[in-house]
Amino acid sequence: MEAVLEAKERSSFNKSGRSQVRNEGYIPAVVYGNNTSNKSIAVNEKDFIKTIREVGRNGIITLAVGSDKRKVMLSDYQRDPLKSSEFVHLDFQVVNFSQKIDVDVNIVLTGEASGVKDGGVLQQSLHSVSISVLPNDVPEQIELDVSHLVVGDTVTLADVPSSNFEINQDLETTVASILPPKQEEEINSGEEQEAGQPENVEGRETTEVNEEA
C-alpha cells in the first residue's frame, strides 16, 4: 500500500515563523534532491508519525505538495532537546531509484547462542550499521544468527550477510560476543567456595553505541 503524506509550502523561514508552524501542529521541513529545487514545506505531525510507523524509518513515501507528488525518503530529522518526542525539523530527499543511497539499518540478533546455554552472557555492542543500497532494496532490519556462538566467540560486520547492499563501516567492527560467566571473588581465607553464578544467566547484556523513528 502506498503511503501518502500531505504537505504544504512554507513562506516564513524565521524563528517566529517556524514556531507558529509547530504551534499549529505541523513540522517545518525541506524537500530536495534528484534534480528537484529545494522547497520549504510543513507536514502535519500526527500524519508524519503515522506514516513513519507504517513504512519504517527508511521507507519510501509519496510526498504530496498540492498536485505535485514525489517519491521521497526521510534523510534526516531534528528533535527538541528538551522534549525528545517532538520533532522540530525534517529533511526529505527525492528518490532516484537507480542510484544507491546510504542509510542506517538496525541489527537484530537471532537464535539462542550455545554459549548462553552454557552460562555465558550475550553482549551486543553494535545495534545499527551504515549501508549503501538501492532505495527499493533497503531492508527493514539486518538479522544475524548467533545460535552457533560459544563462550569466547565474537561476530563482526564481516559475518553480516550482505547480498544486495554494501557495508560502509570497518568489517572488523565487533557486533556481538559471548562473555564468560562472572565468578564470585574468592574469600581471603583461601577456603574453597562454590562456583559463582553468572549474572543474567541466559540473558542478554547490551551496550548501546548508537542512537533510533
C-alpha positions, 0 to 999 in steps of 0.5 A: 500500500502506498503511503501518502503524506500531505504537505504544504509550502512554507513562506516564513523561514524565521524563528517566529515563523517556524514556531507558529508552524509547530504551534499549529501542529505541523513540522517545518521541513525541506524537500530536495534532491534528484534534480528537484529545487529545494522547497520549504514545506510543513507536514502535519505531525500526527500524519508524519508519525503515522506514516513513519510507523507504517513504512519504517524509518527508511521507507519510501513515501509519496510526498504530496505538495498540492498536485505535485507528488514525489517519491521521497525518503526521510534523510534526516530529522531534528528533535527538541532537546528538551522534549525528545518526542517532538520533532522540530525539523525534517529533511526529505530527499527525492528518490532516484531509484537507480542510484544507491543511497546510504542509510542506517539499518538496525541489527537484530540478533537471532537464535539462542547462542550455545554459549548462553546455554552454557552460562555465558552472557550475550553482549551486543555492542553494535545495534545499527550499521551504515549501508549503501543500497538501492532505495527499493532494496533497503531492508527493514532490519539486518538479522544475524544468527548467533545460535552457533556462538560459544563462550569466547566467540565474537561476530563482526560486520564481516559475518553480516550477510550482505547480498544486495547492499554494501557495508560502509563501516570497518568489517572488523567492527565487533557486533556481538560476543559471548562473555564468560560467566562472572565468578564470585571473588574468592574469600581471603581465607583461601577456603574453597567456595562454590562456583559463582553464578553468572549474572543474567544467566541466559540473558542478554547484556547490551551496550548501546553505541548508537542512537533510533523513528 
